[in-house]
Amino acid sequence: MKQDIHEYLAEFDDIPGTRVYTTKRARQGYWINQFAMSLMKEENRKAWLENEEKYLEGWPKLTPEQKQALLDRDYDKLLDLGGNIYFLAKVFSTDGKSYLQAVSTMTGMSVDEYRDMMLSGGRSPEGLRSKSKGY
């Protein structure tokens, strides 16, 4: 029996701590990612760092929720709203943060704890594997 594509894609949302970057998520986060790419230009990085709220006024298609997540540097929320980590790297790089520093904020671990976990092989495959099934 052939599975409906929407049912298939919905299964990805059941994986704890994982966001699969689907076309739906890409469409949802288009303006977040365009904003992030604007930070490739030095003059835009300067304008953003000088006055973040003013810079965001130039992005009317970002939702209020997306704008707040950018201001808060809430990378988990930005991913939930369709941001792509490779584009969001422009945001945390503009702040002078490394991938390690930024991603550790998404885990509830300190930078050192996160680094040590990753150097030890990453998260254990044991534990919560399905939100809906509780295992």
DABEL-V519683 format. One record per residue. N is the residue number from 1. RES is the residue in one small letter. PSI is psi as a letter, one per 40 degrees, with the letter a starting at -180 (999 if undefined). BURIAL is # if it has 16 or more other ideal C-beta (glycine too) atoms within 10 Angstrom, else .. D_CENTER is the distance of its C-alpha to the mean C-alpha in Angstrom with 1 decimal. Layout:
n=N res=RES psi=PSI burial=BURIAL d_center=D_CENTER
n=N res=RES psi=PSI burial=BURIAL d_center=D_CENTER
This chain:
n=1 res=m psi=h burial=. d_center=34.8
n=2 res=k psi=h burial=. d_center=32.0
n=3 res=q psi=h burial=. d_center=28.7
n=4 res=d psi=h burial=. d_center=27.2
n=5 res=i psi=d burial=. d_center=24.0
n=6 res=h psi=d burial=. d_center=22.4
n=7 res=e psi=d burial=. d_center=23.5
n=8 res=y psi=d burial=. d_center=22.2
n=9 res=l psi=d burial=. d_center=18.7
n=10 res=a psi=d burial=. d_center=18.7
n=11 res=e psi=d burial=. d_center=19.5
n=12 res=f psi=d burial=. d_center=16.0
n=13 res=d psi=e burial=. d_center=14.9
n=14 res=d psi=e burial=. d_center=17.5
n=15 res=i psi=h burial=. d_center=15.9
n=16 res=p psi=h burial=. d_center=14.8
n=17 res=g psi=e burial=. d_center=11.6
n=18 res=t psi=h burial=. d_center=10.6
n=19 res=r psi=h burial=# d_center=8.8
n=20 res=v psi=h burial=. d_center=11.0
n=21 res=y psi=g burial=. d_center=10.1
n=22 res=t psi=i burial=. d_center=13.3
n=23 res=t psi=d burial=. d_center=15.2
n=24 res=k psi=d burial=. d_center=14.7
n=25 res=r psi=d burial=# d_center=10.9
n=26 res=a psi=d burial=. d_center=11.6
n=27 res=r psi=d burial=. d_center=14.2
n=28 res=q psi=d burial=# d_center=12.4
n=29 res=g psi=e burial=# d_center=9.7
n=30 res=y psi=d burial=. d_center=12.5
n=31 res=w psi=d burial=# d_center=13.2
n=32 res=i psi=d burial=# d_center=9.8
n=33 res=n psi=d burial=# d_center=9.9
n=34 res=q psi=d burial=. d_center=13.6
n=35 res=f psi=d burial=# d_center=13.2
n=36 res=a psi=d burial=# d_center=11.2
n=37 res=m psi=d burial=. d_center=13.9
n=38 res=s psi=d burial=# d_center=16.5
n=39 res=l psi=e burial=# d_center=15.9
n=40 res=m psi=d burial=. d_center=17.6
n=41 res=k psi=h burial=. d_center=20.8
n=42 res=e psi=d burial=. d_center=22.4
n=43 res=e psi=d burial=. d_center=23.8
n=44 res=n psi=d burial=# d_center=20.5
n=45 res=r psi=d burial=# d_center=19.0
n=46 res=k psi=d burial=. d_center=22.2
n=47 res=a psi=d burial=# d_center=22.2
n=48 res=w psi=d burial=# d_center=18.7
n=49 res=l psi=d burial=. d_center=19.7
n=50 res=e psi=d burial=. d_center=23.1
n=51 res=n psi=g burial=. d_center=22.1
n=52 res=e psi=d burial=. d_center=18.5
n=53 res=e psi=d burial=. d_center=19.8
n=54 res=k psi=d burial=. d_center=22.3
n=55 res=y psi=d burial=# d_center=20.0
n=56 res=l psi=d burial=# d_center=17.9
n=57 res=e psi=d burial=. d_center=21.2
n=58 res=g psi=e burial=. d_center=21.3
n=59 res=w psi=g burial=. d_center=18.4
n=60 res=p psi=e burial=. d_center=20.2
n=61 res=k psi=e burial=. d_center=18.2
n=62 res=l psi=h burial=# d_center=15.0
n=63 res=t psi=i burial=. d_center=15.6
n=64 res=p psi=d burial=. d_center=16.5
n=65 res=e psi=d burial=. d_center=13.7
n=66 res=q psi=d burial=# d_center=11.1
n=67 res=k psi=d burial=# d_center=13.3
n=68 res=q psi=d burial=. d_center=13.6
n=69 res=a psi=d burial=# d_center=9.9
n=70 res=l psi=d burial=# d_center=10.1
n=71 res=l psi=d burial=. d_center=13.4
n=72 res=d psi=e burial=. d_center=12.4
n=73 res=r psi=f burial=. d_center=9.6
n=74 res=d psi=g burial=# d_center=7.9
n=75 res=y psi=d burial=# d_center=4.4
n=76 res=d psi=d burial=. d_center=5.1
n=77 res=k psi=d burial=# d_center=6.6
n=78 res=l psi=d burial=# d_center=4.5
n=79 res=l psi=d burial=# d_center=3.0
n=80 res=d psi=d burial=. d_center=6.7
n=81 res=l psi=e burial=# d_center=7.9
n=82 res=g psi=e burial=# d_center=7.3
n=83 res=g psi=i burial=# d_center=5.0
n=84 res=n psi=h burial=# d_center=5.5
n=85 res=i psi=d burial=# d_center=4.9
n=86 res=y psi=d burial=. d_center=8.6
n=87 res=f psi=d burial=# d_center=8.6
n=88 res=l psi=d burial=# d_center=6.4
n=89 res=a psi=d burial=# d_center=9.0
n=90 res=k psi=d burial=# d_center=11.5
n=91 res=v psi=d burial=# d_center=10.5
n=92 res=f psi=d burial=# d_center=10.8
n=93 res=s psi=d burial=# d_center=13.6
n=94 res=t psi=d burial=# d_center=15.3
n=95 res=d psi=e burial=. d_center=15.3
n=96 res=g psi=f burial=. d_center=17.0
n=97 res=k psi=i burial=# d_center=14.5
n=98 res=s psi=i burial=. d_center=14.2
n=99 res=y psi=d burial=. d_center=11.6
n=100 res=l psi=d burial=. d_center=13.6
n=101 res=q psi=d burial=. d_center=13.5
n=102 res=a psi=d burial=# d_center=9.8
n=103 res=v psi=d burial=# d_center=9.0
n=104 res=s psi=d burial=# d_center=12.1
n=105 res=t psi=e burial=# d_center=11.0
n=106 res=m psi=e burial=# d_center=8.8
n=107 res=t psi=e burial=. d_center=12.1
n=108 res=g psi=e burial=. d_center=14.7
n=109 res=m psi=i burial=. d_center=16.5
n=110 res=s psi=i burial=. d_center=18.0
n=111 res=v psi=d burial=# d_center=17.2
n=112 res=d psi=d burial=. d_center=20.6
n=113 res=e psi=d burial=. d_center=20.1
n=114 res=y psi=d burial=# d_center=16.9
n=115 res=r psi=d burial=. d_center=18.6
n=116 res=d psi=d burial=. d_center=21.7
n=117 res=m psi=d burial=. d_center=20.1
n=118 res=m psi=d burial=. d_center=18.6
n=119 res=l psi=d burial=. d_center=22.0
n=120 res=s psi=e burial=. d_center=23.7
n=121 res=g psi=e burial=. d_center=22.2
n=122 res=g psi=a burial=. d_center=18.9
n=123 res=r psi=i burial=. d_center=18.7
n=124 res=s psi=i burial=. d_center=21.9
n=125 res=p psi=e burial=. d_center=22.1
n=126 res=e psi=i burial=. d_center=24.3
n=127 res=g psi=a burial=. d_center=23.2
n=128 res=l psi=h burial=. d_center=21.1
n=129 res=r psi=e burial=. d_center=20.5
n=130 res=s psi=h burial=. d_center=20.7
n=131 res=k psi=d burial=. d_center=19.7
n=132 res=s psi=d burial=. d_center=22.6
n=133 res=k psi=e burial=. d_center=25.1
n=134 res=g psi=f burial=. d_center=24.3
n=135 res=y psi=999 burial=. d_center=24.6
